[in-house]
Amino acid sequence: MIRGIDSNILVYMAASDVPQHGKSRRAVEDFLSLSPENRIAVTQDVLFEFAHVVTDPKRLQRPLKMAAALDWAEAFWSGRETTPLLPTPATFTRTLELMRAHALSRKRIRDTLLAALLEENGVRELLTANAADFRLFPFLQAIDPTR
């Protein structure tokens, strides 16, 4: 089974000083330990957003240096348990379709792109702390491990 991951869960996994750290880390580790075939799907956009957030001193008490954030992102991208997902030309079209179908605003573009990429790759579950943002996509089950 493959589960997608949102940038907020990656941030919580990397930032040991946030309350969601333990639950996020355990959720990923527990899922991966259930079966040797289990994988975490990640996109470039999610990892770039991760790097943006974990280096921001306004968001974290102990932000990472950019070099450390990029190293962390690269290690996750190439990890044995990771399935990297890349967009295709169809991803753009599907994202636009979903935006129009659900009358979504500019603040929902990145979430919709992530949902379209997951759908395109047959990924039906997403680990995210913003489960409500993904509930409108009937093909995707949003799981909030921070609760």
C-alpha positions in Angstrom: 0.0 0.0 0.0 1.1 3.5 -0.7 0.1 6.6 1.4 0.8 10.1 0.4 2.2 12.7 2.8 1.6 16.4 3.1 4.3 18.9 3.9 2.9 19.6 7.4 3.5 16.0 8.5 7.1 16.2 7.2 7.6 19.5 9.1 6.3 17.9 12.3 8.6 14.9 11.8 11.7 17.1 11.3 10.9 19.7 14.0 11.4 17.9 17.3 10.2 21.0 19.3 6.6 20.9 18.0 3.8 19.1 19.9 2.9 17.1 16.8 6.4 15.6 16.4 5.9 12.3 18.2 2.5 11.5 16.7 3.6 12.3 13.1 6.8 10.3 13.4 5.0 7.3 14.9 2.2 7.4 12.3 4.7 7.1 9.5 6.9 4.5 11.2 3.9 2.4 12.2 2.5 2.4 8.7 5.8 1.4 7.2 6.3 -1.4 9.7 3.0 -3.0 8.9 4.3 -4.4 5.6 7.6 -4.4 3.7 5.6 -3.3 0.6 4.2 -0.1 2.3 5.6 3.1 0.9 5.2 6.9 1.4 4.4 8.8 -1.7 5.9 12.3 -1.9 6.0 15.1 -4.4 8.5 17.7 -5.2 6.1 20.5 -4.3 5.5 19.0 -0.9 9.3 18.8 -0.2 9.9 22.4 -1.4 7.1 23.6 0.9 8.7 21.6 3.7 12.0 23.4 3.1 10.2 26.7 3.1 8.5 26.1 6.4 11.3 24.4 8.4 13.7 27.2 7.7 11.3 30.0 8.8 12.1 31.4 12.2 8.6 32.9 12.4 7.1 29.4 12.3 9.6 27.4 14.3 11.5 28.1 17.5 14.5 26.1 16.1 14.4 26.4 12.3 16.7 24.4 10.2 19.4 26.0 8.1 18.6 25.8 4.4 21.4 23.3 3.7 20.1 21.0 6.4 16.5 21.3 5.1 17.6 20.5 1.6 19.6 17.5 2.8 16.6 16.3 4.8 14.3 16.7 1.8 16.7 14.9 -0.6 17.2 12.0 1.9 13.4 11.6 2.2 12.9 11.8 -1.6 15.5 9.0 -2.2 14.6 6.9 0.8 14.0 3.2 0.4 10.4 3.6 1.8 9.6 6.5 -0.4 7.8 6.6 -3.8 8.6 9.9 -5.5 5.7 11.2 -7.7 6.3 13.5 -10.6 3.6 15.4 -12.5 2.6 14.7 -16.0 0.9 17.0 -18.5 -2.4 15.3 -17.4 -1.7 16.4 -13.8 -2.1 20.1 -14.9 -5.4 19.4 -16.6 -6.8 17.3 -13.8 -5.8 20.0 -11.2 -7.8 22.6 -13.3 -10.8 20.3 -13.5 -10.8 19.8 -9.8 -10.4 23.5 -9.1 -13.3 24.3 -11.3 -15.5 21.4 -10.2 -15.2 22.4 -6.5 -15.0 26.2 -7.1 -11.7 26.4 -5.3 -9.8 29.6 -4.6 -6.1 30.5 -5.1 -5.3 29.2 -1.6 -6.3 25.7 -2.6 -4.1 25.3 -5.7 -1.3 23.4 -4.0 -3.6 21.1 -2.2 -5.5 20.4 -5.4 -2.3 19.7 -7.3 -1.3 17.2 -4.6 -4.7 15.5 -4.7 -4.5 15.3 -8.5 -1.0 13.8 -8.4 -2.1 11.2 -5.8 -5.2 10.3 -7.8 -3.2 10.0 -11.0 -0.8 7.5 -9.3 -3.5 5.5 -7.6 -2.7 6.7 -4.1 -6.0 6.8 -2.1 -4.7 7.8 1.4 -3.0 11.0 2.6 -1.3 11.7 5.9 -2.1 15.4 6.6 -2.8 17.6 9.6 -5.3 19.5 7.4 -7.7 16.6 6.7 -10.6 18.9 6.2 -8.9 20.5 3.2 -8.9 17.2 1.3 -12.3 15.7 2.3 -14.0 17.2 -0.8 -12.0 14.9 -3.1 -14.0 11.6 -3.1 -11.0 9.6 -4.3 -8.8 10.5 -1.4 -9.0 9.6 2.3 -7.3 12.2 4.5 -5.8 10.8 7.7 -4.7 13.2 10.5 -2.2 11.4 12.7 -1.8 14.5 14.9 -5.2 14.0 16.6 
